[in-house]
C-alpha cells in the first residue's frame, strides 16, 4: 500500500471516529453475556439505528447476523467483523468511481444539493483531482445568487489552474450553463463542472430552475448532463433521505457524494441510503483539506465504521 493510500485510510478512520465510537460502545454495552441472544440483538439493532442506519437497514443486518451467530458464544471483535462483512455487502454494489466518458467532449457534470452541503468545495476538489491527472477542466459558477460562491470557485480555479466561467450575481443560471457548455466545446475541454445554487428541496420554484438548467443543456446535447451528482452533508442524518427523494424526481441524479463525515456520529446514513436508493456513491469527504475527498471504498468504509482497521 502506498503512502497516499495509507494517509487516506488514516483520514477515513479519524473522520468516522464519532460514528465508530458510538457503534463500538453500543456493541460493548449490548454484549454483556458473551452470547448473541435476543436481548443482545435488540441492543445491537438500537445501536445501528442510533448511528442513522435506519430501522429497515438495521433490522436486515441483525437478521443476517442472527442466522449464523444466534445463541453462540461471541466476542466484541467477532461481532464487529461480522457487521463489517454485512455492511460491505450492502455497500459494494454502490461503490462506483466517477468515470469520465472519453467519447463526450466535454463530459458535463451538474452538481446539486441544499445550502451548506459542500457543493462548491466538492467541485474544487474534483477539479484538483482531474487536473492532476492531466485532464482539461472548465468550472462554471452557476450559483449566481450567492456572491461568495463565485469568489470561492475562483479560488479553486487559481489553485487548480482551471478556468472559471462566471457572470454577475443575479444572472440567469440556465443561460450561464448554456454559454459555459458552448465555451467548453469550443476550447475542447474534457470536463465541464457546473456549480448550482444551494436550494431547499421544498422550494418548488428553485427546484424548477434546476430542471430548466437541464433542459437548456440538452439543447446542445440531448444526453447532458452526463453526470448529475447530489452532494449530501452527512451531518443531516436521516434528512438525507428526503433530499435524495426530491432531487431525484427533479434532476435525475445518478450519483452521490457525502461530505462532512468527520463532523458527525451519523455516518451510518450512507448505509441506509445505499440500501434504499441503490444510487452510486462516488466519493466521501472527511475534512476541509484539498485531499480529503476520495473515491468511495465499500470495505474500507464498512470496517472503519465499526472501529476495525482496513
N, C-alpha and C positions, 0 to 999 in steps of 0.2 A: 504493500500500500504506500503510495507516495505521500509526501509531506502535505500537499494541498488537501488530499482526501482525509488524512489524519486530522488536520486542523478543522475541517468541516464537521467531522464526526464529533469532535470535542465541542464545537459551537452548538451542534444539534443537541448534545447531551445537556449542556448548560441551558440552552433555550427551552428545553422540555422539562427542566428541573421542577418547576412548580407543579406541573401535571403529574409527573412521575412520582414526586413526593406524596401527593395526595393518594395515588393508586397504591404505592408500596406500603404506606402507613395503613391504608384500608385493608390490604391483604394481611398484614401482621395482626391487626385487630380482629379480623374475621377468623384467622386460623388459630384458635385458642386450644383446640383439642388434637391438632395434628392429623385430623381426618376430614375429608371433604364430604361432610354430611349436609343435610338440608339447610340447617342453620347457617353453615359456612357459605354455601352457595347463595343464600339470600343476602348475606352481608357483602359478598363479592359483587353481586348484581347492583346493590345500592352504591358501592364504591365506584363502579364503572359509570353509573348514571350521574354521580356527583362530579365526574370528570367530563361530563357533557357528551357521553356516547349515546345518550337517549335510551328510552325504555326498550324499544324493539331490538336495537343492536345489542344492548347489554344482556337481554334475555337469550338471544341467539348464541352469543358467546358462552354464556354459562350453561346452556343446554348442551353445547358441544363438549364443554369441559366435563359435564356430569356423565356423558356417555362412556368415557374412558377412565375417569378418576373417581366416580362416586363411591363413597364409603371405603375408600382406600386411604392408607396412610400416605401423607404427602407433606412436603415441607414448603417453606416460603418460596425458595428458588424454583422448585418444580412447578409451582402454580404460575409463577411469572413466565417461565419458559413456555408452558402450555398456552397461556394467554397471548404471549408474543406470536406464537405459531398461528393461533386462530385469527388474530388481528391482521397478521401478514396475509393470510388467505383472503381476507376481505379487501385489503388494500392493493394487492398485486395487480388485479385487472385494471385499476385506475391509474397506476403509476406509469404515466405516458410522457416521455420527453416532448417538449415543444419543438416540433420539427418545422423546417422551412422548406416549402415546395420550390425546388430549383426551376420548375417549369413556369412559375408565375413571377413576372417582374413588374412591379415589386410584389412580394408577399405582404399583404395588408393585415395588420393586427390591430383590432379595435379593443381598447382596454376600458372596462366599465366597472362601476361599483358605487357604493354610497360614500358620503362625505367622510373623510378621515380614514379610509380603508388602506391607503398607501399606494394609490394608483400611479401617481407621478413618480414617486421614488422607485416603484417596481419597474416602470418603463425605463428609468435611468439605469437601473441595474441590468436589465435585459440588453439595453443598448451597449453597455460596457462589455458584457459577456460576448455579444456577437461581434462588436468592433474588434475585440481582442482575437477573435477567430478569423479576422480579415474580411468580414462582410461589410458591405456599404449600407449604412442605415440613415434614414431620414426620420426626424422626430417632428410630429405635428401637435402643436399646442391647442388642442380642441377644447380645453377648459377656458372658454372666453369670458366666464363670469367672475372668476377669481384672479385678480391681477397677480397675486403671489404665485399662482400656478405656472404662469408663463415664465416668470423670473426663475422659479425652481427648475423648470425644464431647461432653461438656457444654461444654468449652472452645470446640469448634467451634460448638456451639449459640449460645453467647454472641457469638461473632464474627459469625455469620451472621444472628442474630435468629430462629433456628429452634427450635421446642420440641423437647426431648429427652424421650422416654418411656423410663423406666428402672425397674428393680427391684433388690432386694438381690442381692449376689453369691451365686451358687449357685441362683438361681431357675430355673425351667423356661423355657428359651429359646423353646420352641414356644408355651407359654402366653403369654409376653410378646409374641411376634409376633402372636398372635391378638388380644390386647387392644389392641395398637398399631393394628392394622388397623381394629378397630371404632371407636377414637378418631379415626383419620384420616377415616373415613367420616362420623362424627358432626359433626366440625368442618369437613367439606368441603375437606380438604387435597387439593391436586393431586398431590402426590408423597409416598410413604412409602419412606424408605430404611432398610433393616434391616441392621444390622451383625451379624456372627456370629463365634463364637469361632474363632480360628485352629486348624487341625487338620491333622495329617499324613494324607495320603491313604491311608496303610497302616493307620490306626486304624479298623477296621470299625465299632466302637461309636460313634465320633464322626461318621463318615460317615452312619450310620443316623439319627443325631439330626438331621442336615440334611434327610434325607428326611422325617422327622417334621414339621419346621417347614413344609415344602411341603404335606404332607397337611393340616395344620391350617389353613393359609392357604386351601386350596381348599374348606374347609367354608364359607367366606364368599364365595368367588369361584372357580369351577372353573378359571378362566383364570390365576389368580395362582400364583406371582409373574409379573408381566408381563415383567419382565426379570430374568435371573439372571446376574450378572456375576462372572467369576472374575478376581481380581486376582493378577497374577504379578509376582514380583520378578525383574527381568531378570538380576540377578547370578547366578542359579542356572543359567543357560545351558541345556544340553540336558535338565537335570532337569525343565524346564518341560513337556516332552512328557508325562511320566508324570503330572504334576499335572493337565493338561488331560484326559488319558485317563480318570483315575479320577473326577475331579469331574464330568465329562461323563456318566458312567454313572449317577451317583447323583442329580445335581441338575438335569440337563437344561440346563446352562449354554448361553446363547445369545449371549454376548458376552465379550470380553476387554479388560482394561486392563493395560498394562505399566507398572510403576513402576521407579524407581531406575536408569534408563538412564544417568544421569550417573555412576554408580559402577562401571561395568563396561566391559570390552572385548568383551563377549559380545552386543552389541546385534543381531547378525545372527540371533539365535534367533527374533526376530519374523518374519523372512522364512521361516524353516523352519516355524514354526507356521502361518503363512498357507498355505503350500504343502501341508502335511499335513492340517490340520483344516478350513480354509476358514471358520473362525468369524469373525464381525465383530470388528474391533479398533476399539473406540470412542474410546479416548484413550491417550495416553502421558504419563508423568511424568518430568521431568528435574531434579527438585530438591525441596527441602522447603518452598519458598515457597508461599503461597496461590494464586498464579497459575501454578504450574509443572506443572499438569495441563491439557492442552488436547486438543481433538479431533484425531484421527489423520489426517494427510495423507500419502498414499502417495508422491507425488512429492517432497515436502519431506524426508520421512524417507529415501527412497532416495538422493537427491542428497547429503544431509549424511552419510549412512552411508559414502559413498565419497570424502568430502572435497571435494565441489563445493558452490558456493553455490546456494541455492534459486532 
